[in-house]
């Protein structure tokens, strides 16, 4: 893919119409108006998983374990059974930990993409 001419300091806005400002004249036939100023690839990069992908997956698994523990811990309260010990409630807190780990993975991916974009802009 060719490098994009758009930088942070300059914004490229496509021309919408060949008519007047008031819109009295209809736009004439011509080439389609581009949505993006540069080409966009819809392919997945060949380099594989990003730097934060593993954290997101691990966070998702931890979150699911915490969610199941929460359902198991709360169920006896609705069924009229005696509640589980405190340790079961502590396992339920894994839900929040998993959410935090997944969020850290997303932030790590964002940081890596920003570094990559800055490096491509300087080259």
N, C-alpha and C positions, 0 to 999 in steps of 0.2 A: 504494500500500500504506500502511496506517495505521502511525503510529509505534509502536514496541514499548514496553510499559511496563516492561520488564526493564532494570535498570541493573547496573553492576558491584557496587554495594553490596548489592543485594538479589537473592536467588535464588528463582525461582518453581519449585516442585516440584508436578507434577500429583498429585492424589489418586488412589491406585491402587484402593482398594476401600472399600465402605461397610460391610464386615464388621468383626469384632473384630480386635484386634491378633494374636491367636493364629491367625486364619484359620479359626475354626470355622464362621463364617457365610460363605456364598458371596456374592460381590458381586451386588447387585441390578441389574435392568435400568436403563438410563439412557443419557445421552449418552456418546459415545465419549471415552476419555481422550486428551487432546491429547499429542502427542509433543513438540512445541515450544511454548513459551509464546507465540510470535508467529507470524504467517503467514510462509511461506517461498515465495519466487518461484523457479520453475524456468526462467525465461526469461533469455537472455543479455542483459546490459545493452546499450542502444542506442548508448552512447558509443564503442563500438569497442574497439580494443586498449588494454590497460593500459600503464602506464609502463614495465614491465619485460619486456613480451612480445617486443619486438624483440631485446633482449639474449638472451632464452632461445632464440629462433630462430637468431640468429647463433652462439650457443654450441653449439647442436645441429649446425649445419653444420660448424663448426670441429672438433667432436668426431668427426663422421663422416669428415672428411678425415684426421684423425689416426689413426682406426681403420683406414682403408684403407691408409694409409702403414705402419702397424704390421704388417698382414698381408703387404703386399708386401715389407717389410724382413725379416720372419722366414721367409718362404717359402723363400728360397734356402738357408737353414741346414738345412731339412728335406729339400731336394731335392739336396743334395750340391754345390751351386754355390758359387762364391766369394761372400763377403758384399758387400753394397753399401757405398759410402763412408760416412763419418761423417755427412755432410749428410742422408742418408736417415734415419738414426736420429734426427737432430734434428727432422725433420719429424714423426716419430712422437710427439714430445712435444706436438704440437698437441692430442692427445686430452685431456691434463690441462688445457691452457689453455681448451679448449672447455667442459670441465666447470666450470671456475672462472667463466667468463663467464656460463654458464647459471645457475649458483648466484647470481651477483650480480644477474641479472635477477629471479630468484625473490625475493631479499631486497628488491629495490627495489619489487616489487609488494606484498609484505607491508607495507613501510613506508607505501606510499601508501594501502593499505586501512585501516591503523591510523589514519593522519591523517584519513581520510574518516570513520571511525567516531567519532573524538573530536570532529570538527566537527559531526557529526549529533547527538551526545549533548549538546553545549553549546547547540545551537539550540533 
